[in-house]
Amino acid sequence: MPTFPQLTGDIDYVVQMNDRCDSLAFRFYSDVLLWWVIAARNDIDDPVVALHGGERIVIPDPGYVKEELVGSGRRNTRGNRRG
């Protein structure tokens, strides 16, 4: 799984009930297929069951993700699986 550098644009996020990696990817990146970016940055093996309300995670810098992954065409390097 790719790694992401720590950037000043990263967002410290407190997980809310029912948050999933795909829903957070849509919220921050406007693309559910980028669920794996959040999972990779936070060492989440099973993004469906790993998110618990009150847990703190890092959302990788949306500008960086959009420029480096979406702009380069590498948006879905993890396949069609969703978190």
C-alpha atoms as one frame of an Amber mdcrd trajectory, in Angstrom:
protein
   0.000   0.000   0.000   1.397   3.458  -0.841   2.497   5.800   1.916   1.707
   9.487   2.156   4.022  12.158   3.516   2.946  14.253   6.458   1.933  17.633
   5.029   0.805  20.924   6.531  -2.522  20.534   4.694  -3.330  17.252   6.451
  -6.547  17.364   8.452  -6.822  15.979  11.984 -10.290  14.465  12.085 -12.383
  12.969  14.878 -14.445  10.096  13.498 -18.201  10.451  13.870 -20.611   7.545
  14.206 -21.197   5.811  10.872 -18.151   7.377   9.185 -16.459   5.058   6.696
 -13.368   5.590   4.598 -15.426   5.871   1.414 -17.808   8.442   2.890 -14.878
  10.486   4.204 -13.159  10.261   0.815 -16.293  11.669  -0.790 -16.513  14.434
   1.814 -12.877  15.538   1.530 -11.928  14.497  -2.031 -15.326  14.332  -3.794
 -14.478  10.771  -4.836 -15.432   7.584  -2.967 -12.773   5.611  -4.875 -10.082
   7.422  -2.893 -11.121   5.576   0.299  -7.795   3.732   0.261  -5.844   7.000
   0.706  -7.396   7.499   4.152  -6.970   3.814   4.996  -3.293   3.840   3.959
  -2.433   7.009   5.900  -4.021   5.629   9.074  -2.903   1.973   8.814  -6.500
   0.796   8.555  -6.642  -2.808   7.354 -10.415  -3.171   7.276 -11.931   0.273
   6.695 -15.502  -0.945   7.191 -15.077  -1.996  10.819 -12.001  -0.021  11.854
 -13.601   3.415  12.202 -15.039   4.071  15.635 -16.757   7.235  16.804 -14.319
   9.454  18.706 -11.227   7.919  17.085  -8.734  10.462  15.725  -7.448   9.940
  12.198  -5.552  11.995   9.626  -7.109  12.960   6.317  -4.204  13.421   3.881
  -4.018  16.926   2.393  -6.903  17.143  -0.111  -4.932  19.439  -2.429  -2.002
  17.033  -2.534  -4.234  14.012  -3.108  -6.177  15.688  -5.906  -3.015  16.931
  -7.612  -0.841  13.834  -7.165  -3.427  11.071  -7.592  -6.412  12.407  -9.458
  -4.353  14.651 -11.711  -1.941  11.832 -12.506  -4.686   9.310 -13.240  -3.753
   7.073 -10.261  -7.076   7.672  -8.517  -8.020   4.032  -8.087  -4.818   2.102
  -7.541  -6.524  -0.127  -4.965  -9.192  -1.557  -7.259 -12.927  -1.120  -6.910
 -13.164  -2.237  -3.281 -14.726   0.371  -1.075 -14.330   0.957   2.665
